[in-house]
């Protein structure tokens, strides 16, 4: 049986928070084969890092089958957590960091790591608030959700 080629999906994601913790939101754009879908959500009491993670997770959870995914985010926390292997290391060590302190957001990191086992994912960091059209749109979606959760 011939293996099907995985579809290439682009996910753009951003998070926002007023206060840290405080009301927050995230915005996501999924792009595949010329089609786009926007997703967003938020929480009344959260942190910016949790919203950055939730944007990426929400985008990946929206995929119905394994895909080849390029994720663009302005969150160094998310990109470095995956690309530098920190999250895998924290999980391996019972969610304890190298400084012996508990890793924050372990529930969301665990969800993200499970999704990365399904999809072939490449993370790309982009500078926030620098005129990148999709990042600016995701930021607007995230801020709308943050403001709804005040």
C-alpha positions in Angstrom: 0.0 0.0 0.0 1.4 3.4 -1.0 2.1 5.8 1.8 0.3 9.1 1.3 2.3 12.3 1.3 1.6 14.4 4.4 0.0 17.7 3.7 2.0 20.8 4.4 0.3 23.1 6.9 1.4 26.5 8.1 0.3 27.5 11.6 0.8 31.1 12.8 0.2 31.7 16.5 0.3 34.4 19.1 -0.7 34.9 22.7 -1.6 38.0 24.8 -2.1 38.6 28.5 -3.0 41.7 30.6 -1.0 41.4 33.8 0.9 38.2 34.2 -1.2 36.5 35.5 -4.4 38.1 34.3 -6.9 37.8 31.5 -5.4 36.3 28.3 -6.1 35.1 24.8 -4.5 33.4 21.8 -5.0 33.6 18.1 -4.1 31.1 15.4 -4.2 31.0 11.7 -4.0 27.6 9.9 -3.1 27.6 6.2 -3.2 24.6 3.9 -3.5 24.3 0.2 -4.8 27.8 -0.3 -7.3 27.6 2.5 -7.2 29.5 5.8 -8.9 29.0 9.2 -8.7 31.2 12.2 -9.0 30.0 15.8 -8.9 31.9 19.0 -9.7 31.5 22.7 -8.8 32.7 26.1 -9.0 32.5 29.9 -9.9 34.8 32.7 -6.8 34.1 34.8 -3.7 32.9 32.9 -0.1 33.9 31.9 1.3 35.0 28.6 3.4 31.8 28.3 0.3 29.7 28.8 -1.5 31.6 26.0 1.5 31.2 23.7 1.5 27.4 24.3 -2.3 27.2 23.9 -2.2 28.9 20.5 0.3 26.3 19.2 -1.6 23.4 20.8 -5.0 24.6 19.5 -3.6 24.8 16.0 -2.1 21.3 16.1 -5.2 19.8 17.7 -7.3 21.2 14.8 -5.5 18.9 12.4 -7.5 15.8 11.5 -4.6 13.6 10.4 -0.8 13.6 10.6 0.7 16.6 8.7 4.0 18.3 7.9 3.7 21.5 9.9 5.6 24.8 10.0 4.7 26.8 13.1 5.6 30.5 13.2 5.4 32.2 16.6 7.0 35.1 18.3 7.4 33.1 21.5 11.0 32.3 22.3 9.6 30.3 25.3 7.7 27.9 23.0 10.4 27.7 20.3 13.3 27.2 22.7 11.3 24.8 24.8 11.0 22.5 21.9 13.9 23.2 19.6 16.5 23.2 22.5 15.0 20.0 23.9 14.0 21.6 27.2 10.5 20.3 27.4 11.5 16.7 26.6 14.2 17.0 29.3 11.8 18.4 31.9 9.3 15.6 31.2 12.1 12.9 31.4 13.0 14.4 34.8 9.5 14.4 36.2 8.9 18.0 35.1 11.9 19.3 37.1 14.3 21.7 35.4 18.1 21.5 35.6 18.0 24.1 38.4 15.9 21.6 40.4 12.8 23.9 40.3 9.5 22.6 38.9 8.9 23.3 35.2 6.0 25.7 34.7 3.0 24.8 32.5 3.9 21.1 32.5 0.3 20.2 31.6 0.5 22.2 28.4 4.0 21.1 27.5 2.9 17.5 27.9 0.0 18.1 25.5 2.3 19.7 23.0 4.9 16.9 23.2 2.1 14.3 22.5 1.0 16.3 19.4 4.6 16.5 18.2 4.7 12.7 18.1 1.8 12.8 15.6 2.9 15.5 13.3 6.2 16.4 11.6 6.7 19.9 13.0 9.3 22.6 12.4 9.2 25.8 14.6 10.2 29.2 13.3 10.6 32.2 15.6 9.5 35.5 14.2 9.9 38.9 15.7 6.6 40.1 17.2 5.1 43.5 16.4 7.4 43.8 13.4 4.8 44.0 10.6 4.5 40.3 9.9 0.9 40.1 8.5 0.0 36.8 10.0 1.6 37.5 13.3 -0.2 40.9 13.5 -3.5 39.2 12.7 -2.9 36.5 15.4 -2.1 39.3 17.8 -5.4 41.0 17.1 -7.3 37.8 17.6 -5.4 37.2 20.9 -6.0 40.7 22.2 -9.8 40.4 21.3 -10.0 37.2 23.4 -8.0 38.7 26.2 -10.3 41.7 26.3 -13.4 39.4 26.3 -11.9 37.6 29.3 -11.4 40.8 31.5 
